[in-house]
Amino acid sequence: MALSESAPPTSLGLDREALTSMYRHMLLGRLLDERVIVLNRQGRAPFAISGQGHEAAQVGVGHALRAGQDWVVPYYRDLTLSLVLGMTPRDHLLAALGRAADPSSGARQMPGHFSSRAHRIVTTGSSVATQVLHAVGIALAVRSRGEDLVVLTTCGEGGTSEGDFHEALNWAGIHRLPVIFLVENNHYAISVPQARQMAVERVAERAPGYGMPGMTVDGGDVLAVHRAMAEAVARARAGEGPTLLEAQCVRLQSHSSDDDQRRYRDPADLLDLRQHDPLDRFRAELESARVLDQAGAEAIREACREEIDLAQAEAEAAPPPDPATAFDHVYGEER
């Protein structure tokens, strides 16, 4: 769904404030993502993995959840989703700069591997698709306890080629668990295009084999994603089982800071991706619907920049870990 003058700002039950909040989260995620990449290129952050182009998908699903109540088991591109759920730029910059106060791991994990007990975000790992099985275990516990909660787990389309993904969907389908599988399909698993990973055109086509509905949605349309996610959440809360949701996204940056997609993607293709930037698209829709004007959009951008600047200053001033703690939580202690 695209906003227009004939579509009121309250479409999908979202008022002006909610729509503006969605845009702010998308922009904050983009600017923070860009800042971490700059820190990496300056040699100050050891690693960066970008979610640029995925912001609409992440904001759309995040705004359909009960932040801090529902469980989220994400993958490494979900920086913007983590902001929707309550994590802050400071949290991520403490991790990027390897500070002791990093809330995810105390600087023991790579940047982009985040978690938050307070926001029910389960730790992200590097082993592709293992988190999908963890989410199914959490959903089984939720169902066993009779809790009115849902579980969201995410991965890229490359993750669907792992055995963990298929085991997770099979188990969730058999037991009709309250879990939503979001595949953020940017069509490249590092340098491998989708056509070399699977014989189907859409990941969602696999859903019937596991006894669940599958939906494919334009991952650049935040409202379309929100609507599809709201339907999946309603099904899960009603005890109707899992959903496989595929959001087709664009990957605007290379796989990670250790990759250069110019070596395996056509320059014309990379240029075309910029014409499908979800952030520009949503801003244009909001301006067309008179939800946002140029001055308002610039004010949001300035506020986001200030928040990130302050977060970086605080992270830079924070102390690094004590070297004496390097082996803490690694080896068991004699008792």
NULUM-668800 format. One record per residue (C-alpha): residue in one letter; x negated, y negated, z negated. Coordinates in steps of 0.05 Angstrom, whole numbers, plus 32768, in hexadecimal, padded with zeros to 4 digits. Layout:
@code:A	X:X	Y:Y	Z:Z
...
This chain:
@code:M	X:8000	Y:8000	Z:8000
@code:A	X:7FE6	Y:7FBB	Z:8012
@code:L	X:7FFC	Y:7F7C	Z:7FEF
@code:S	X:801E	Y:7F48	Z:801A
@code:E	X:804D	Y:7F0E	Z:800F
@code:S	X:8087	Y:7F3D	Z:8016
@code:A	X:806A	Y:7F6B	Z:7FE0
@code:P	X:8072	Y:7F4C	Z:7F9B
@code:P	X:8039	Y:7F4E	Z:7F6A
@code:T	X:8063	Y:7F7C	Z:7F3E
@code:S	X:805F	Y:7FB5	Z:7F72
@code:L	X:8051	Y:7FF8	Z:7F51
@code:G	X:8062	Y:7FD9	Z:7F0E
@code:L	X:8023	Y:7FAE	Z:7F0F
@code:D	X:802B	Y:7F65	Z:7EFD
@code:R	X:7FFC	Y:7F2C	Z:7F0E
@code:E	X:7FD1	Y:7F37	Z:7ED1
@code:A	X:7FC8	Y:7F81	Z:7EE0
@code:L	X:7FB6	Y:7F74	Z:7F28
@code:T	X:7F84	Y:7F3F	Z:7F15
@code:S	X:7F66	Y:7F6E	Z:7EE1
@code:M	X:7F5D	Y:7FA2	Z:7F17
@code:Y	X:7F38	Y:7F71	Z:7F44
@code:R	X:7F0D	Y:7F5A	Z:7F09
@code:H	X:7EF9	Y:7FA2	Z:7EF9
@code:M	X:7EE7	Y:7FAF	Z:7F42
@code:L	X:7EBD	Y:7F70	Z:7F46
@code:L	X:7E9B	Y:7F7C	Z:7F02
@code:G	X:7E89	Y:7FC2	Z:7F18
@code:R	X:7E6D	Y:7FAA	Z:7F5A
@code:L	X:7E43	Y:7F73	Z:7F3B
@code:L	X:7E28	Y:7FA0	Z:7F04
@code:D	X:7E17	Y:7FD5	Z:7F37
@code:E	X:7DF1	Y:7FA1	Z:7F60
@code:R	X:7DCC	Y:7F8A	Z:7F21
@code:V	X:7DB4	Y:7FD0	Z:7F0F
@code:I	X:7D9A	Y:7FD9	Z:7F56
@code:V	X:7D74	Y:7F97	Z:7F51
@code:L	X:7D55	Y:7FAE	Z:7F0F
@code:N	X:7D41	Y:7FEF	Z:7F2F
@code:R	X:7D20	Y:7FCB	Z:7F6A
@code:Q	X:7CFB	Y:7F9F	Z:7F38
@code:G	X:7CDE	Y:7FDE	Z:7F18
@code:R	X:7D03	Y:7FD2	Z:7ED7
@code:A	X:7D39	Y:8007	Z:7EDD
@code:P	X:7D20	Y:804D	Z:7EF0
@code:F	X:7D5D	Y:8063	Z:7F17
@code:A	X:7D9E	Y:8048	Z:7F35
@code:I	X:7DD8	Y:806D	Z:7F54
@code:S	X:7E0C	Y:8041	Z:7F75
@code:G	X:7E57	Y:8044	Z:7F76
@code:Q	X:7E5F	Y:800A	Z:7FA7
@code:G	X:7E9A	Y:8019	Z:7FD4
@code:H	X:7EBC	Y:8045	Z:7F9F
@code:E	X:7ED6	Y:800D	Z:7F73
@code:A	X:7F1E	Y:800F	Z:7F8C
@code:A	X:7F24	Y:805A	Z:7F80
@code:Q	X:7F08	Y:8054	Z:7F3A
@code:V	X:7F32	Y:8018	Z:7F25
@code:G	X:7F71	Y:8037	Z:7F43
@code:V	X:7F6A	Y:8077	Z:7F1A
@code:G	X:7F50	Y:8054	Z:7EDC
@code:H	X:7F8C	Y:8025	Z:7ED6
@code:A	X:7FBB	Y:8061	Z:7ED8
@code:L	X:7F9C	Y:8080	Z:7E99
@code:R	X:7FA3	Y:8070	Z:7E50
@code:A	X:7F5E	Y:8056	Z:7E42
@code:G	X:7F3F	Y:8072	Z:7E02
@code:Q	X:7F74	Y:80A9	Z:7DFE
@code:D	X:7F71	Y:80D2	Z:7E3D
@code:W	X:7F30	Y:80F7	Z:7E4B
@code:V	X:7F02	Y:80E6	Z:7E85
@code:V	X:7ECA	Y:8113	Z:7E9D
@code:P	X:7EA9	Y:80E9	Z:7ED4
@code:Y	X:7E6F	Y:80EF	Z:7F04
@code:Y	X:7E34	Y:80C0	Z:7F0E
@code:R	X:7E55	Y:808E	Z:7F3E
@code:D	X:7E8D	Y:807C	Z:7F0D
@code:L	X:7E6F	Y:803C	Z:7EF0
@code:T	X:7EAD	Y:8013	Z:7F01
@code:L	X:7EDB	Y:8048	Z:7EE4
@code:S	X:7EB4	Y:8045	Z:7EA3
@code:L	X:7EBF	Y:7FFA	Z:7EA0
@code:V	X:7F0A	Y:8003	Z:7EA9
@code:L	X:7F09	Y:8034	Z:7E6E
@code:G	X:7EE5	Y:8004	Z:7E40
@code:M	X:7E9A	Y:800B	Z:7E4A
@code:T	X:7E74	Y:7FCA	Z:7E54
@code:P	X:7E3D	Y:7FAE	Z:7E80
@code:R	X:7E12	Y:7FAC	Z:7E42
@code:D	X:7E1B	Y:7FF7	Z:7E38
@code:H	X:7E03	Y:8005	Z:7E7E
@code:L	X:7DC9	Y:7FD3	Z:7E7D
@code:L	X:7DAF	Y:7FEF	Z:7E3C
@code:A	X:7DAD	Y:8032	Z:7E5F
@code:A	X:7D8E	Y:8017	Z:7E9F
@code:L	X:7D56	Y:7FF5	Z:7E78
@code:G	X:7D4B	Y:8030	Z:7E4A
@code:R	X:7D5B	Y:8010	Z:7E08
@code:A	X:7D65	Y:8034	Z:7DC6
@code:A	X:7DAB	Y:8017	Z:7DBF
@code:D	X:7DC3	Y:8038	Z:7DFF
@code:P	X:7E06	Y:8054	Z:7DE7
@code:S	X:7E05	Y:808E	Z:7E18
@code:S	X:7DC5	Y:80B0	Z:7E03
@code:G	X:7D96	Y:8081	Z:7DDF
@code:A	X:7D6C	Y:807B	Z:7E1F
@code:R	X:7D65	Y:80C7	Z:7E25
@code:Q	X:7D8D	Y:80CD	Z:7E65
@code:M	X:7D85	Y:80B1	Z:7EAA
@code:P	X:7DAB	Y:8071	Z:7EBA
@code:G	X:7DEE	Y:8082	Z:7ED9
@code:H	X:7DF8	Y:80BC	Z:7EA8
@code:F	X:7E28	Y:809B	Z:7E79
@code:S	X:7E59	Y:80AF	Z:7E43
@code:S	X:7E81	Y:8091	Z:7E0A
@code:R	X:7EA1	Y:80B6	Z:7DD0
@code:A	X:7ECA	Y:8078	Z:7DBF
@code:H	X:7EE9	Y:8076	Z:7E04
@code:R	X:7EEE	Y:80C2	Z:7E0E
@code:I	X:7EBD	Y:80C2	Z:7E48
@code:V	X:7E98	Y:8104	Z:7E47
@code:T	X:7E4F	Y:8102	Z:7E58
@code:T	X:7E3C	Y:8101	Z:7EA1
@code:G	X:7E06	Y:8131	Z:7EB8
@code:S	X:7DDA	Y:813B	Z:7EF6
@code:S	X:7DF0	Y:8183	Z:7F04
@code:V	X:7E23	Y:8179	Z:7F3A
@code:A	X:7E6C	Y:818D	Z:7F2A
@code:T	X:7E5E	Y:81AB	Z:7EE5
@code:Q	X:7E89	Y:8175	Z:7EC7
@code:V	X:7EC6	Y:818F	Z:7EEC
@code:L	X:7EC5	Y:81CF	Z:7EC3
@code:H	X:7EBC	Y:81A7	Z:7E83
@code:A	X:7EFA	Y:8180	Z:7E93
@code:V	X:7F23	Y:81BF	Z:7E9B
@code:G	X:7F0C	Y:81D6	Z:7E56
@code:I	X:7F21	Y:8194	Z:7E38
@code:A	X:7F65	Y:8199	Z:7E5C
@code:L	X:7F6F	Y:81DF	Z:7E40
@code:A	X:7F61	Y:81C4	Z:7DFA
@code:V	X:7F92	Y:818A	Z:7E05
@code:R	X:7FC8	Y:81BB	Z:7E1B
@code:S	X:7FBA	Y:81EB	Z:7DE1
@code:R	X:7FC0	Y:81B2	Z:7DAF
@code:G	X:8000	Y:8198	Z:7DCE
@code:E	X:7FE2	Y:8153	Z:7DD9
@code:D	X:8002	Y:8120	Z:7E08
@code:L	X:7FC1	Y:8114	Z:7E2D
@code:V	X:7FA5	Y:811F	Z:7E72
@code:V	X:7F5E	Y:812B	Z:7E8A
@code:L	X:7F3E	Y:810B	Z:7EC7
@code:T	X:7EFF	Y:8127	Z:7EE6
@code:T	X:7EDB	Y:810C	Z:7F23
@code:C	X:7EA7	Y:8122	Z:7F55
@code:G	X:7E91	Y:8115	Z:7F9C
@code:E	X:7EA5	Y:8140	Z:7FD7
@code:G	X:7E60	Y:8160	Z:7FD3
@code:G	X:7E73	Y:817A	Z:7F8E
@code:T	X:7EAC	Y:81A1	Z:7FAC
@code:S	X:7E7A	Y:81D0	Z:7FCC
@code:E	X:7E63	Y:81E7	Z:7F87
@code:G	X:7E80	Y:8226	Z:7F68
@code:D	X:7E91	Y:81FF	Z:7F28
@code:F	X:7EC4	Y:81D6	Z:7F4F
@code:H	X:7EEA	Y:8213	Z:7F68
@code:E	X:7EE8	Y:8237	Z:7F25
@code:A	X:7F04	Y:81F9	Z:7F04
@code:L	X:7F3D	Y:81F0	Z:7F35
@code:N	X:7F4F	Y:8239	Z:7F32
@code:W	X:7F53	Y:823A	Z:7EE6
@code:A	X:7F79	Y:81F8	Z:7EE3
@code:G	X:7FAB	Y:8211	Z:7F16
@code:I	X:7FB7	Y:8254	Z:7EF3
@code:H	X:7FC3	Y:8232	Z:7EB0
@code:R	X:7FE5	Y:81F3	Z:7ECA
@code:L	X:7FB7	Y:81C6	Z:7EA3
@code:P	X:7FBF	Y:817A	Z:7E9C
@code:V	X:7F82	Y:8169	Z:7EC5
@code:I	X:7F78	Y:813E	Z:7F03
@code:F	X:7F3E	Y:814B	Z:7F31
@code:L	X:7F29	Y:810C	Z:7F56
@code:V	X:7EFA	Y:8116	Z:7F90
@code:E	X:7EDA	Y:80D4	Z:7FA5
@code:N	X:7ECC	Y:80E8	Z:7FED
@code:N	X:7E98	Y:80BA	Z:800D
@code:H	X:7E8A	Y:80EE	Z:8043
@code:Y	X:7E40	Y:80F8	Z:8031
@code:A	X:7E21	Y:8127	Z:7FFE
@code:I	X:7DDF	Y:8101	Z:7FFB
@code:S	X:7DCD	Y:8109	Z:8045
@code:V	X:7DFC	Y:8142	Z:8058
@code:P	X:7E3C	Y:812D	Z:807C
@code:Q	X:7E7F	Y:814B	Z:8068
@code:A	X:7E85	Y:8174	Z:80A8
@code:R	X:7E49	Y:819D	Z:8093
@code:Q	X:7E65	Y:81AA	Z:804E
@code:M	X:7EAC	Y:81C2	Z:805B
@code:A	X:7ED7	Y:81DD	Z:8093
@code:V	X:7F14	Y:81B4	Z:8080
@code:E	X:7F20	Y:816C	Z:8092
@code:R	X:7F38	Y:8157	Z:804D
@code:V	X:7F24	Y:8171	Z:8008
@code:A	X:7F6C	Y:816D	Z:7FF2
@code:E	X:7F7E	Y:81A5	Z:8024
@code:R	X:7F5E	Y:81D5	Z:7FF3
@code:A	X:7F91	Y:81C6	Z:7FBC
@code:P	X:7FC8	Y:81F8	Z:7FCF
@code:G	X:7F95	Y:8231	Z:7FC9
@code:Y	X:7F93	Y:8221	Z:7F7F
@code:G	X:7FDD	Y:8217	Z:7F74
@code:M	X:7FDC	Y:81CC	Z:7F6E
@code:P	X:7FF0	Y:8190	Z:7F98
@code:G	X:7FBA	Y:816B	Z:7FBE
@code:M	X:7FBC	Y:8122	Z:7FD3
@code:T	X:7F8E	Y:80FB	Z:8000
@code:V	X:7F8F	Y:80B0	Z:7FF8
@code:D	X:7F69	Y:8075	Z:8014
@code:G	X:7F34	Y:806A	Z:7FE0
@code:G	X:7F2B	Y:8022	Z:7FF6
@code:D	X:7F73	Y:8010	Z:7FE4
@code:V	X:7F75	Y:8007	Z:7F98
@code:L	X:7FC1	Y:8006	Z:7F96
@code:A	X:7FCA	Y:8045	Z:7FC0
@code:V	X:7F99	Y:8069	Z:7F91
@code:H	X:7FBD	Y:804E	Z:7F54
@code:R	X:8000	Y:8067	Z:7F6F
@code:A	X:7FE5	Y:80AC	Z:7F7E
@code:M	X:7FC2	Y:80B1	Z:7F3B
@code:A	X:8001	Y:809B	Z:7F16
@code:E	X:8027	Y:80D4	Z:7F37
@code:A	X:7FF1	Y:8106	Z:7F23
@code:V	X:7FF0	Y:80EC	Z:7EDC
@code:A	X:803B	Y:80F1	Z:7ED7
@code:R	X:8039	Y:8139	Z:7EEF
@code:A	X:8003	Y:814B	Z:7EBD
@code:R	X:8027	Y:812A	Z:7E82
@code:A	X:8067	Y:814F	Z:7E95
@code:G	X:8044	Y:8192	Z:7E92
@code:E	X:8046	Y:819D	Z:7EDD
@code:G	X:7FFC	Y:81AB	Z:7EE3
@code:P	X:7FBE	Y:8191	Z:7F07
@code:T	X:7FB6	Y:8167	Z:7F46
@code:L	X:7F7D	Y:8162	Z:7F78
@code:L	X:7F77	Y:8119	Z:7F8D
@code:E	X:7F47	Y:8107	Z:7FC5
@code:A	X:7F35	Y:80BD	Z:7FCD
@code:Q	X:7F12	Y:80AF	Z:800F
@code:C	X:7EDD	Y:807B	Z:8000
@code:V	X:7EA2	Y:8059	Z:8022
@code:R	X:7E5C	Y:805E	Z:8006
@code:L	X:7E3E	Y:801A	Z:800F
@code:Q	X:7DFA	Y:802B	Z:7FF2
@code:S	X:7DCB	Y:8066	Z:7FF8
@code:H	X:7DD7	Y:80A3	Z:7FCD
@code:S	X:7DA9	Y:8088	Z:7F98
@code:S	X:7D6D	Y:805B	Z:7F8F
@code:D	X:7D41	Y:8095	Z:7FA6
@code:D	X:7D66	Y:809C	Z:7FE9
@code:D	X:7D68	Y:8073	Z:8029
@code:Q	X:7DA7	Y:8081	Z:8051
@code:R	X:7D8C	Y:8059	Z:808D
@code:R	X:7D62	Y:8097	Z:809C
@code:Y	X:7D9E	Y:80C4	Z:80AA
@code:R	X:7DDA	Y:8096	Z:80B9
@code:D	X:7DE7	Y:806F	Z:80F8
@code:P	X:7DDB	Y:8024	Z:80F0
@code:A	X:7E1E	Y:8015	Z:8111
@code:D	X:7E40	Y:8042	Z:80DE
@code:L	X:7E1E	Y:801E	Z:80A4
@code:L	X:7E33	Y:7FDB	Z:80C0
@code:D	X:7E7B	Y:7FF3	Z:80C9
@code:L	X:7E7E	Y:8009	Z:8080
@code:R	X:7E79	Y:7FC0	Z:806B
@code:Q	X:7EB9	Y:7FB1	Z:8091
@code:H	X:7EDD	Y:7FE0	Z:8060
@code:D	X:7EC4	Y:7FC3	Z:801F
@code:P	X:7EFD	Y:7FD0	Z:7FEC
@code:L	X:7EEB	Y:7F92	Z:7FC3
@code:D	X:7EF3	Y:7F62	Z:7FFE
@code:R	X:7F32	Y:7F87	Z:8012
@code:F	X:7F54	Y:7F81	Z:7FCE
@code:R	X:7F41	Y:7F38	Z:7FC6
@code:A	X:7F60	Y:7F28	Z:800A
@code:E	X:7FA0	Y:7F4D	Z:7FF7
@code:L	X:7FA6	Y:7F29	Z:7FB5
@code:E	X:7F9B	Y:7EE5	Z:7FD6
@code:S	X:7FCE	Y:7EF6	Z:800C
@code:A	X:8000	Y:7F07	Z:7FD6
@code:R	X:7FEF	Y:7EC7	Z:7FB0
@code:V	X:7FDA	Y:7EEF	Z:7F73
@code:L	X:7F95	Y:7ED1	Z:7F79
@code:D	X:7F78	Y:7E94	Z:7F9B
@code:Q	X:7F30	Y:7E82	Z:7FAD
@code:A	X:7F24	Y:7E5A	Z:7F6E
@code:G	X:7F3F	Y:7E92	Z:7F43
@code:A	X:7F15	Y:7EC6	Z:7F66
@code:E	X:7ED6	Y:7E9C	Z:7F5E
@code:A	X:7EE6	Y:7E91	Z:7F14
@code:I	X:7EEA	Y:7EDD	Z:7F0A
@code:R	X:7EA8	Y:7EE6	Z:7F2F
@code:E	X:7E86	Y:7EB2	Z:7F04
@code:A	X:7EA1	Y:7ED2	Z:7EC4
@code:C	X:7E89	Y:7F16	Z:7EDA
@code:R	X:7E44	Y:7EFB	Z:7EEA
@code:E	X:7E3F	Y:7ED9	Z:7EA6
@code:E	X:7E54	Y:7F1A	Z:7E83
@code:I	X:7E1E	Y:7F41	Z:7EA8
@code:D	X:7DE9	Y:7F0C	Z:7E9D
@code:L	X:7DF7	Y:7F0D	Z:7E52
@code:A	X:7DF8	Y:7F58	Z:7E51
@code:Q	X:7DB4	Y:7F5B	Z:7E74
@code:A	X:7D96	Y:7F28	Z:7E44
@code:E	X:7DAE	Y:7F51	Z:7E09
@code:A	X:7D94	Y:7F91	Z:7E27
@code:E	X:7D50	Y:7F73	Z:7E37
@code:A	X:7D4B	Y:7F5A	Z:7DEF
@code:A	X:7D5D	Y:7F9E	Z:7DD2
@code:P	X:7D24	Y:7FCA	Z:7DB9
@code:P	X:7D0E	Y:8009	Z:7DDE
@code:P	X:7D12	Y:804C	Z:7DBC
@code:D	X:7CDD	Y:805D	Z:7D87
@code:P	X:7CAC	Y:808E	Z:7DA8
@code:A	X:7CAC	Y:80B6	Z:7D68
@code:T	X:7CF4	Y:80CA	Z:7D78
@code:A	X:7CE3	Y:80E7	Z:7DBC
@code:F	X:7CF0	Y:812F	Z:7DA6
@code:D	X:7D2E	Y:8121	Z:7D7D
@code:H	X:7D6A	Y:814B	Z:7D94
@code:V	X:7D3C	Y:8173	Z:7DC1
@code:Y	X:7D21	Y:81AA	Z:7D94
@code:G	X:7D41	Y:81C9	Z:7D57
@code:E	X:7D24	Y:81B6	Z:7D14
@code:E	X:7D0B	Y:81E8	Z:7CE2
@code:R	X:7D35	Y:81EC	Z:7CA3
